[in-house]
Each structure stands twice: as structure tokens, then as C-alpha cells.
Amino acid sequence: MEGMTIKLEDGKWFLNNKPFEKLSPNEQQCLDNFFANIKHGLEKANARLKNLKSNNYKFKNNENN
């Protein structure tokens, strides 16, 4: 699905101005894929950040020796 618009209005979520609870199975799958991609990206970014912090800590400790 191209050009998805997701919004929160009055405490309800909408996809292309359609309430989430009224989405077709195809629209639900597109939304699931969309959020899965976001989750995957955040997990990768978090792992990189942890790696950078770990490497920075090791680097600082090596400088002091």
C-alpha cells in the first residue's frame, strides 16, 4: 500500500482516514508490515548504539592504560 497516512485523532488511530478496527485484512497486513519494519529498524539502531557505547568505553579505558 503506497501513501499510507496514519494518524491519532481523539484517542483513535486511523489509516487513510479509516479507523483501525474497520481495516480490511490486506490493510491490516500492510500495517503489520509497516510496524514490523519500524520495530526492526529500532532494534538495529539500538544494537548499534550499544555497540558504539561499548567500543567507546573500551577505547576510553585503553587510553588510560
N, C-alpha and C positions, 0 to 999 in steps of 0.2 A: 504494500500500500504506500503510495507516494503522497507527500504533502500532508502528513498527519499533523493535526493540531490537537494537543492535549491541554486541557485547562481545568482549573478548580474554580467552581463558582458556587457560592452559597453552601459550601461544605460538600458539594457533589462533584465528582470527576466526569469529564466529558471527552470523547474522542470525536473530532469533527462535528461538534455540537450535538452529539448523540450520547445520552447517559450510558455509562459503562455497563449497567445491568441490562441494557437493551441491544448490546452489540451482537452481531452475527458471529457464528463460530470462526469464520475467516478473519473478521475484525479482532476477535479475541486472540487468535493465534498471532496476528501481526503485533498486537500489543504485548503479548507474552514475549515474543522475539525481541521487541524493542527494549523491554525492561531487562531481559536476559543479557542483551548486548551492553546495556549500561552497567549492569552488575559485573559482568566480565571485565569491562574496562576499568571499573573502580578497583576490582580485586588486583588487576595487573598493576595499576598505579600504586596501590598500597604496598604490594610486594616490592616494587622498585624503590619506593620511599624507604621501606625498612632496610633494603639492601644498601641504599645510599647512606642512611644513618649508621648502619653497621660499619661500612667501609670508612666513613668519616671518623667514627670512633677509633677504629683500628689505626687510621692514619695519624690522628692526634696522639695516640699512645706511642706510636713508633717515633714521632718527632721528639717526644720527651725522653727517649732512651738514648 
